Amino acid sequence: MALLLAGCSVSVAPDNQASAANASEPAGPAQWSDTTRAQLRQAIDGRAAHGLDQMSFASDATDPAGLTKQALAYASALARGATDPTKLYDVYTVPRPNPDLQAGLANALSKGDVKGWLASLAPADDNYQRLSKAYLAFRKQPSAPATNIPANGDAIKPGATDPRVPVIARQLVILDYLDPKAAQGQQYTPAMVQAVRGMQADYGMKPDGVIGQEALAILNMSDADRARAVAIAMERLRWLERTPPATRIDVNVAAARLTYWRDGKIADSRKVVVGEPDRETPQLGSPIYRLVANPTWTIPRSIEDETAAKGAAYLKANNISRKDGWLVQAPGPKNSLGLVKFDMLNDHAIYLHDTPAKQLFQMTQRQRSHGCVRVDDALGFAEMLARDEGVTDEWHQARGTGKETFVKLPKQIPVRMLYQTVLFDDSGEPIVRNDPYGWDDRVGEALGFKAGKALRVETHASDEGP
């Protein structure tokens, strides 16, 4: 980042100082004034609204060069994020905003409105505003002790009596899942069971009403833990383009869910299966450029030994043979790519596809692949894309061949692989969900937060397939 602002003066002018000696002379470069300097200080002092209060931004600057450096640093944090995801992760190719901050500051100074310019840089959508409101609420009592409900005991089943129930009930009331009048005694009552089921559903867990370690992990989260998660969610939104393509596909890898946007509106949403921990689906920006009917699967070298070790009988039963030195699975219902592949342009061999393992979509934690994204009812989704792109006839013909056949889309459809651990319930309140890859930690640390408690669910249950 440049330390001095091109086109901005390094002198500070009093508010009442004329901008030029007389009206006939050309206007000089924009200057810092008492007003714009106060606006900058006020904006940085209010940085908690963006979850940035753990960072200082050198708020003691007084000289023009220091003010310029400070303004650009804070503006960059709002406009692009205070952290760089390409440095935090091995792979991050999702398109990011890139405004001309030097020109923006020069214009703001000339208008005397640094406050308005800074306010315009952060995301303005409803989700960001909700996160901001939630963060400020969570940070009101940052030193409040975390609830410590012992997890070293049997899971609490409906109807059971347990000394932990009163504390659990109190937490359910605080989280607004339980009516205070129902929080009585040590018995796990039907009202509490319903409250726990609602909480489990919100947090992406199996809503069975049994209070095990996963449910206790939620109940034991402090407001400081939740505040950290919300601040991280805001940072991830700042990484993104303010006006993404109106037609696109967003995959939330953390929640294992796909959203299809068409002309600025949500056209479809469905479950997906993504990479398991240690085989994570990367955060990519990569378009779908063609549909592949009846795909073959060339097994990557990274899992070739794993597949070959299953023996000749397994390979034969699953139509896998060696061709040109590679293990290749022929098209058909047993193919690990299923009956359709959504080919994408990237250097990481990551794409969307069908799968014969339909049962995985019924699981709550769906981080179970080798890195690619399996789509629930992929044939139905392919039909939708083919229709919207005007290639339905070509798609039907390709499917009917029974052989691997390619259908190029007239226009590429952008896909963003995102990672958001804070979602919103039906009332618009943010819910801190599972962090399956532990990716929140590195962002939180870069934002200045101490190590916090994040929800983890270990799956390690991937099957055959990419």
NUKOLZA-963712 format. One record per residue (C-alpha): residue in one letter; x, y, z. Coordinates in nm, 4 decimals, decimal comma. Layout:
<rs>
 aa       c1       c2       c3
  a        X        Y        Z
...
</rs>
This chain:
<rs>
 aa       c1       c2       c3
  m   0,0000   0,0000   0,0000
  a   0,1279   0,3437  -0,0887
  l   0,2047   0,5559   0,2141
  l   0,1247   0,8883   0,0527
  l  -0,1842   0,9715  -0,1426
  a  -0,1201   1,0659  -0,5044
  g  -0,2929   1,3918  -0,5783
  c  -0,3456   1,4823  -0,2103
  s  -0,1544   1,7590  -0,0380
  v   0,0480   1,6818   0,2721
  s  -0,0532   2,0032   0,4442
  v  -0,3433   2,0621   0,6798
  a  -0,5610   2,3632   0,6093
  p  -0,7891   2,5256   0,8671
  d  -1,1583   2,4987   0,7834
  n  -1,1863   2,8692   0,7018
  q  -0,8789   2,8868   0,4791
  a  -0,9481   2,9701   0,1148
  s  -0,8642   2,6941  -0,1277
  a  -0,6891   2,9367  -0,3636
  a  -0,5463   3,2879  -0,3482
  n  -0,8099   3,4127  -0,5851
  a  -1,0810   3,2650  -0,8020
  s  -0,8846   3,3086  -1,1248
  e  -0,6042   3,0737  -1,0177
  p  -0,6402   2,6950  -1,0620
  a  -0,7485   2,5045  -0,7561
  g  -0,4673   2,3380  -0,5655
  p  -0,4520   1,9741  -0,4569
  a  -0,6958   1,8487  -0,1965
  q  -0,5830   1,9107   0,1622
  w  -0,6564   1,7734   0,5055
  s  -0,8665   2,0124   0,7115
  d  -0,9673   2,0120   1,0743
  t  -1,3061   1,8775   0,9683
  t  -1,1797   1,5895   0,7543
  r  -0,9217   1,4997   1,0174
  a  -1,1993   1,4815   1,2789
  q  -1,4126   1,2744   1,0405
  l  -1,1318   1,0223   0,9990
  r  -1,0805   0,9944   1,3737
  q  -1,4540   0,9529   1,4291
  a  -1,4795   0,6825   1,1631
  i  -1,1891   0,4827   1,3060
  d  -1,3218   0,5234   1,6593
  g  -1,6442   0,3610   1,5347
  r  -1,4708   0,0633   1,3731
  a  -1,6446  -0,1824   1,6073
  a  -1,9446  -0,1529   1,3758
  h  -1,7310  -0,3453   1,1264
  g  -1,5820  -0,5892   1,3769
  l  -1,2448  -0,4174   1,3447
  d  -1,2042  -0,2904   1,7008
  q  -0,9220  -0,5372   1,7739
  m  -0,7056  -0,3469   1,5214
  s  -0,5614  -0,0001   1,5918
  f  -0,5079   0,1623   1,2481
  a  -0,2543   0,3973   1,4130
  s  -0,5265   0,6347   1,5323
  d  -0,2748   0,8793   1,6819
  a  -0,1588   1,0180   1,3467
  t  -0,1581   1,4008   1,3261
  d   0,0720   1,4978   1,0380
  p  -0,0671   1,4992   0,6821
  a   0,1421   1,2027   0,5645
  g   0,0361   1,0007   0,8693
  l  -0,3292   1,0923   0,8193
  t  -0,3120   0,9851   0,4563
  k  -0,1490   0,6546   0,5449
  q  -0,4053   0,5968   0,8192
  a  -0,6993   0,6844   0,5937
  l  -0,5815   0,4493   0,3193
  a  -0,5223   0,1635   0,5635
  y  -0,8695   0,1936   0,7130
  a  -1,0293   0,2454   0,3716
  s  -0,8590  -0,0690   0,2435
  a  -0,9888  -0,2673   0,5414
  l  -1,3439  -0,1568   0,4642
  a  -1,3205  -0,1906   0,0880
  r  -1,1224  -0,5143   0,0484
  g  -1,0857  -0,6551   0,3976
  a  -0,8296  -0,5965   0,6703
  t  -0,6710  -0,9312   0,5836
  d  -0,5560  -1,0861   0,2564
  p  -0,7197  -1,4262   0,1920
  t  -0,4577  -1,5109  -0,0704
  k  -0,2000  -1,5032   0,2093
  l  -0,4180  -1,6797   0,4660
  y  -0,5022  -1,9738   0,2391
  d  -0,3059  -2,1780  -0,0103
  v  -0,5844  -2,1257  -0,2642
  y  -0,8170  -1,8260  -0,2875
  t  -0,9316  -1,7125  -0,6320
  v  -1,2778  -1,5680  -0,5635
  p  -1,2963  -1,2244  -0,7338
  r  -1,2304  -0,9356  -0,4943
  p  -1,3098  -0,5641  -0,5090
  n  -1,0316  -0,3342  -0,6214
  p  -1,1411   0,0311  -0,5914
  d  -0,9012   0,3176  -0,6536
  l  -0,8660   0,4283  -0,2919
  q  -0,6124   0,7023  -0,3613
  a  -0,8464   0,8712  -0,6081
  g  -1,1364   0,8153  -0,3716
  l  -0,9593   0,9840  -0,0825
  a  -0,8509   1,2745  -0,3019
  n  -1,2113   1,3266  -0,4074
  a  -1,3352   1,2967  -0,0486
  l  -1,0871   1,5542   0,0722
  s  -1,1795   1,7941  -0,2046
  k  -1,5451   1,7631  -0,1031
  g  -1,4687   1,7718   0,2680
  d  -1,6534   1,4413   0,3178
  v  -1,4102   1,1714   0,4305
  k  -1,6828   1,0363   0,6591
  g  -1,9229   0,9706   0,3736
  w  -1,6540   0,8167   0,1546
  l  -1,5413   0,5717   0,4224
  a  -1,9015   0,4781   0,4988
  s  -1,9549   0,3919   0,1310
  l  -1,6720   0,1363   0,1139
  a  -1,8036  -0,1495   0,3309
  p  -2,0786  -0,3832   0,2051
  a  -2,4198  -0,2197   0,2265
  d  -2,6392  -0,5301   0,2033
  d  -2,8813  -0,6450   0,4733
  n  -2,6653  -0,9386   0,5836
  y  -2,3695  -0,7150   0,6595
  q  -2,5898  -0,4752   0,8554
  r  -2,7350  -0,7635   1,0580
  l  -2,3877  -0,8911   1,1356
  s  -2,2796  -0,5438   1,2431
  k  -2,5757  -0,5124   1,4776
  a  -2,5118  -0,8578   1,6223
  y  -2,1416  -0,7892   1,6738
  l  -2,2095  -0,4724   1,8684
  a  -2,4617  -0,6572   2,0848
  f  -2,2213  -0,9452   2,1561
  r  -1,9390  -0,7061   2,2444
  k  -2,1361  -0,5232   2,5115
  q  -2,0143  -0,7729   2,7725
  p  -1,6995  -0,9216   2,6188
  s  -1,5609  -1,0275   2,9574
  a  -1,8684  -1,2287   3,0590
  p  -1,7543  -1,5788   3,1594
  a  -1,8318  -1,8620   2,9202
  t  -2,0862  -2,1163   3,0303
  n  -1,9099  -2,4371   3,1268
  i  -2,1570  -2,7230   3,1072
  p  -1,9609  -3,0452   3,1631
  a  -1,9436  -3,2597   2,8499
  n  -1,7912  -3,5582   3,0281
  g  -2,1072  -3,7542   3,0848
  d  -2,3763  -3,9464   2,9060
  a  -2,5797  -3,7712   2,6407
  i  -2,9031  -3,6348   2,7851
  k  -3,2048  -3,7956   2,6221
  p  -3,5656  -3,6707   2,6292
  g  -3,7312  -3,7376   2,9638
  a  -3,4029  -3,7906   3,1484
  t  -3,3108  -3,6200   3,4749
  d  -2,9666  -3,4637   3,4891
  p  -2,8036  -3,2004   3,7154
  r  -2,6836  -3,0148   3,4033
  v  -3,0377  -2,9460   3,2833
  p  -3,0932  -2,6173   3,4773
  v  -2,7793  -2,4580   3,3261
  i  -2,8722  -2,5908   2,9816
  a  -3,2210  -2,4465   3,0188
  r  -3,0781  -2,1089   3,1174
  q  -2,8587  -2,1049   2,8070
  l  -3,1528  -2,2003   2,5863
  v  -3,3445  -1,9057   2,7310
  i  -3,0507  -1,6702   2,6665
  l  -3,0304  -1,7965   2,3075
  d  -3,4056  -1,7350   2,2729
  y  -3,4972  -2,0989   2,2060
  l  -3,6862  -2,1562   2,5307
  d  -3,9550  -1,9657   2,7178
  p  -3,8210  -1,8672   3,0632
  k  -4,1275  -2,0232   3,2262
  a  -4,0242  -2,3643   3,0898
  a  -3,6771  -2,3523   3,2503
  q  -3,7531  -2,5401   3,5725
  g  -3,6027  -2,8396   3,7517
  q  -3,3578  -3,1069   3,6437
  q  -3,5889  -3,2978   3,4109
  y  -3,5357  -3,2738   3,0364
  t  -3,8909  -3,1784   2,9485
  p  -4,0730  -3,1895   2,6111
  a  -4,0551  -2,8091   2,5902
  m  -3,6778  -2,8212   2,6297
  v  -3,6529  -3,1048   2,3765
  q  -3,8324  -2,8918   2,1209
  a  -3,6012  -2,6007   2,1983
  v  -3,2917  -2,8187   2,1527
  r  -3,4251  -2,9553   1,8250
  g  -3,4713  -2,6019   1,6981
  m  -3,1190  -2,5132   1,8010
  q  -2,9755  -2,8264   1,6385
  a  -3,1546  -2,7490   1,3120
  d  -3,0220  -2,3929   1,3132
  y  -2,6666  -2,5127   1,3675
  g  -2,6771  -2,7786   1,0972
  m  -2,6974  -3,0788   1,3282
  k  -2,9311  -3,3749   1,3310
  p  -3,2403  -3,2421   1,5162
  d  -3,2894  -3,5478   1,7374
  g  -3,3242  -3,3584   2,0666
  v  -3,0407  -3,5548   2,2278
  i  -2,7962  -3,3279   2,4114
  g  -2,4548  -3,4649   2,3267
  q  -2,1136  -3,3081   2,2830
  e  -2,2109  -3,1144   1,9691
  a  -2,5114  -2,9503   2,1345
  l  -2,3069  -2,8730   2,4459
  a  -2,0418  -2,7068   2,2286
  i  -2,3063  -2,4591   2,1140
  l  -2,4382  -2,4007   2,4633
  n  -2,0875  -2,3444   2,5979
  m  -2,0018  -2,0727   2,3473
  s  -1,9578  -1,7331   2,5078
  d  -2,0673  -1,4006   2,3649
  a  -1,6991  -1,3301   2,2948
  d  -1,6793  -1,6520   2,0884
  r  -1,9873  -1,5534   1,8930
  a  -1,8609  -1,1985   1,8462
  r  -1,5381  -1,3349   1,6994
  a  -1,7285  -1,5551   1,4544
  v  -1,9478  -1,2643   1,3457
  a  -1,6467  -1,0356   1,2947
  i  -1,4876  -1,3058   1,0785
  a  -1,8085  -1,3360   0,8765
  m  -1,8056  -0,9597   0,8147
  e  -1,4445  -0,9767   0,7026
  r  -1,5267  -1,2512   0,4537
  l  -1,8055  -1,0369   0,3093
  r  -1,5599  -0,7480   0,2670
  w  -1,3421  -0,9787   0,0547
  l  -1,6227  -1,0126  -0,2012
  e  -1,7233  -0,7990  -0,4968
  r  -1,9950  -0,5516  -0,4015
  t  -2,1857  -0,6271  -0,7222
  p  -2,1364  -0,9954  -0,8056
  p  -2,2605  -1,1395  -1,1367
  a  -2,6414  -1,1422  -1,1409
  t  -2,6351  -1,4992  -1,2715
  r  -2,4001  -1,7170  -1,0706
  i  -2,3693  -2,0197  -0,8443
  d  -2,2515  -1,9741  -0,4860
  v  -2,1416  -2,2784  -0,2853
  n  -2,1085  -2,2281   0,0900
  v  -1,8523  -2,4971   0,1653
  a  -1,8900  -2,4598   0,5432
  a  -2,2656  -2,5237   0,5256
  a  -2,2419  -2,7654   0,2276
  r  -2,5141  -2,5848   0,0356
  l  -2,5455  -2,4427  -0,3174
  t  -2,7421  -2,1343  -0,4220
  y  -2,8183  -2,0645  -0,7875
  w  -2,8789  -1,6986  -0,8714
  r  -3,0474  -1,6066  -1,1976
  d  -3,0773  -1,2420  -1,3016
  g  -3,0225  -1,1252  -0,9443
  k  -3,2778  -1,3557  -0,7819
  i  -3,2388  -1,6918  -0,6087
  a  -3,3626  -1,9524  -0,8567
  d  -3,2624  -2,2643  -0,6644
  s  -3,0934  -2,3873  -0,3467
  r  -2,9880  -2,7425  -0,2692
  k  -2,7554  -2,9593  -0,0626
  v  -2,4068  -3,0499  -0,1742
  v  -2,1302  -3,2745  -0,0467
  v  -1,7891  -3,1057  -0,0233
  g  -1,4358  -3,2014   0,0741
  e  -1,3735  -3,3587   0,4104
  p  -1,1237  -3,2012   0,6520
  d  -0,7695  -3,2562   0,5181
  r  -0,9137  -3,2753   0,1636
  e  -1,0821  -2,9367   0,1730
  t  -1,2734  -2,7846  -0,1159
  p  -1,0757  -2,4666  -0,1900
  q  -1,2208  -2,1165  -0,2089
  l  -1,2348  -2,0739  -0,5851
  g  -1,3847  -1,8372  -0,8344
  s  -1,4249  -2,0573  -1,1412
  p  -1,6980  -2,0739  -1,4088
  i  -1,8928  -2,3698  -1,5429
  y  -1,8347  -2,3732  -1,9193
  r  -1,9933  -2,7019  -2,0235
  l  -2,2117  -2,9912  -1,9134
  v  -2,0753  -3,3421  -1,9517
  a  -2,3310  -3,6182  -2,0005
  n  -2,2344  -3,9749  -1,9006
  p  -1,8876  -3,8710  -1,7818
  t  -1,5881  -4,0962  -1,7438
  w  -1,3737  -4,0511  -1,4362
  t  -0,9969  -4,0487  -1,4575
  i  -0,8882  -4,1239  -1,1032
  p  -0,6326  -3,8686  -0,9771
  r  -0,2856  -3,9860  -0,8796
  s  -0,3523  -3,8585  -0,5257
  i  -0,6086  -4,1338  -0,4624
  e  -0,5064  -4,3890  -0,7245
  d  -0,3321  -4,6151  -0,4707
  e  -0,6348  -4,5948  -0,2423
  t  -0,8574  -4,7168  -0,5266
  a  -0,6199  -4,9819  -0,6617
  a  -0,5765  -5,1298  -0,3132
  k  -0,9403  -5,2408  -0,3178
  g  -0,8461  -5,5199  -0,5538
  a  -0,9156  -5,6486  -0,9038
  a  -1,2660  -5,7686  -0,8213
  y  -1,3665  -5,4257  -0,6998
  l  -1,2199  -5,2549  -1,0061
  k  -1,4037  -5,4908  -1,2418
  a  -1,7354  -5,4588  -1,0588
  n  -1,7115  -5,0801  -1,0818
  n  -1,6014  -5,0653  -1,4479
  i  -1,2546  -4,9335  -1,3627
  s  -0,9665  -5,0247  -1,5904
  r  -0,6210  -4,8927  -1,6675
  k  -0,5861  -4,6801  -1,9825
  d  -0,2675  -4,5049  -2,0889
  g  -0,1266  -4,5494  -1,7395
  w  -0,4334  -4,4114  -1,5577
  l  -0,7200  -4,5787  -1,3769
  v  -1,0372  -4,4791  -1,5622
  q  -1,3981  -4,5518  -1,4676
  a  -1,6347  -4,5974  -1,7628
  p  -1,9668  -4,4086  -1,7876
  g  -2,2718  -4,5534  -1,6191
  p  -2,4774  -4,5510  -1,3014
  k  -2,1820  -4,6779  -1,0933
  n  -1,9504  -4,3999  -1,2093
  s  -1,8368  -4,1885  -0,9161
  l  -1,9265  -3,8741  -1,1128
  g  -2,2785  -4,0054  -1,1596
  l  -2,4532  -3,9148  -1,4836
  v  -2,3469  -3,5520  -1,5171
  k  -2,0386  -3,3428  -1,4583
  f  -2,0344  -2,9627  -1,4549
  d  -1,6960  -2,8812  -1,6053
  m  -1,5204  -2,5780  -1,4579
  l  -1,2170  -2,3743  -1,5612
  n  -0,9515  -2,3933  -1,2885
  d  -0,6086  -2,5402  -1,2249
  h  -0,7188  -2,7488  -0,9269
  a  -0,9363  -3,0159  -1,0924
  i  -1,2345  -2,8991  -0,8866
  y  -1,5829  -2,9225  -1,0351
  l  -1,9464  -2,9978  -0,9553
  h  -2,0893  -3,3412  -1,0345
  d  -2,3504  -3,6076  -0,9709
  t  -2,2885  -3,9104  -0,7480
  p  -2,4327  -4,2593  -0,7006
  a  -2,3924  -4,2137  -0,3228
  k  -2,7284  -4,0403  -0,2768
  q  -2,7446  -4,1284   0,0934
  l  -2,4769  -3,8703   0,1740
  f  -2,7217  -3,5879   0,1067
  q  -2,9317  -3,7039   0,4017
  m  -2,6415  -3,6507   0,6400
  t  -2,6173  -3,3336   0,8440
  q  -2,2412  -3,2884   0,8097
  r  -2,1675  -3,3273   0,4401
  q  -1,7913  -3,2638   0,4317
  r  -1,7204  -3,6105   0,2912
  s  -1,5688  -3,5894  -0,0564
  h  -1,2116  -3,5766  -0,1822
  g  -1,2520  -3,2069  -0,2658
  c  -1,5004  -3,1791  -0,5523
  v  -1,8635  -3,0763  -0,5004
  r  -2,1390  -3,3355  -0,5383
  v  -2,4803  -3,1891  -0,6147
  d  -2,8100  -3,3232  -0,4831
  d  -3,0359  -3,4200  -0,7767
  a  -2,7590  -3,3188  -1,0149
  l  -2,9593  -3,4301  -1,3184
  g  -3,2412  -3,1972  -1,2182
  f  -2,9913  -2,9163  -1,1711
  a  -2,8323  -2,9846  -1,5102
  e  -3,1777  -2,9772  -1,6702
  m  -3,2392  -2,6376  -1,5070
  l  -2,9119  -2,4920  -1,6333
  a  -2,9636  -2,6365  -1,9827
  r  -3,3100  -2,4820  -1,9989
  d  -3,1939  -2,1429  -1,8733
  e  -2,9028  -2,1406  -2,1184
  g  -3,1127  -2,2558  -2,4142
  v  -2,9387  -2,5900  -2,4756
  t  -3,2104  -2,8307  -2,3604
  d  -3,2246  -3,0214  -2,6912
  e  -2,8481  -3,0607  -2,7068
  w  -2,8460  -3,1805  -2,3452
  h  -3,1149  -3,4425  -2,4036
  q  -2,9349  -3,5703  -2,7118
  a  -2,6074  -3,5932  -2,5187
  r  -2,7673  -3,7898  -2,2374
  g  -2,9268  -4,0305  -2,4844
  t  -2,5935  -4,1380  -2,6333
  g  -2,4909  -4,3272  -2,3200
  k  -2,1367  -4,2120  -2,3950
  e  -1,9349  -3,9251  -2,2585
  t  -2,0663  -3,6234  -2,4507
  f  -1,9985  -3,2528  -2,4037
  v  -2,2498  -2,9670  -2,4240
  k  -2,0879  -2,6240  -2,4257
  l  -2,2842  -2,3478  -2,2580
  p  -2,3438  -2,0315  -2,4642
  k  -2,2283  -1,8260  -2,1652
  q  -2,0090  -1,9371  -1,8791
  i  -2,1778  -1,9391  -1,5376
  p  -1,9539  -1,8000  -1,2610
  v  -1,9184  -2,0194  -0,9527
  r  -1,7902  -1,8955  -0,6166
  m  -1,6765  -2,1447  -0,3528
  l  -1,7244  -1,9469  -0,0318
  y  -1,6816  -2,0287   0,3378
  q  -1,9320  -1,8729   0,5753
  t  -1,9889  -2,0095   0,9247
  v  -2,2518  -1,7519   1,0243
  l  -2,5953  -1,7957   0,8662
  f  -2,9305  -1,6350   0,9387
  d  -3,2410  -1,7949   1,0850
  d  -3,5953  -1,7295   0,9643
  s  -3,6178  -1,4138   1,1752
  g  -3,2934  -1,2736   1,0327
  e  -3,0840  -1,3385   1,3445
  p  -2,7268  -1,4618   1,2878
  i  -2,6475  -1,8189   1,3922
  v  -2,2859  -1,9277   1,4458
  r  -2,2547  -2,2618   1,2689
  n  -1,9960  -2,5359   1,2431
  d  -1,6432  -2,4474   1,1267
  p  -1,5584  -2,7864   0,9675
  y  -1,2152  -2,6918   0,8353
  g  -1,1080  -2,4703   1,1249
  w  -1,0580  -2,1875   0,8764
  d  -1,2052  -1,9224   1,1051
  d  -0,9031  -1,9365   1,3340
  r  -0,6506  -1,7858   1,0952
  v  -0,8876  -1,5016   0,9997
  g  -0,9710  -1,4279   1,3626
  e  -0,6037  -1,4169   1,4574
  a  -0,5262  -1,1817   1,1681
  l  -0,8068  -0,9524   1,2868
  g  -0,6497  -0,9356   1,6314
  f  -0,8764  -1,1739   1,8208
  k  -0,7432  -1,4157   2,0765
  a  -0,8002  -1,7805   1,9971
  g  -1,1693  -1,8479   2,0355
  k  -1,3970  -2,1457   2,0578
  a  -1,5366  -2,2574   1,7229
  l  -1,7664  -2,5487   1,6507
  r  -1,5955  -2,8505   1,4979
  v  -1,7531  -3,1685   1,3707
  e  -1,5027  -3,4256   1,2529
  t  -1,6348  -3,6434   0,9721
  h  -1,3441  -3,8280   0,8077
  a  -1,5853  -4,0514   0,6246
  s  -1,5240  -3,9870   0,2554
  d  -1,6055  -4,2593   0,0057
  e  -1,4913  -4,3440  -0,3438
  g  -1,5112  -4,0405  -0,5682
  p  -1,3572  -3,6981  -0,6219
</rs>
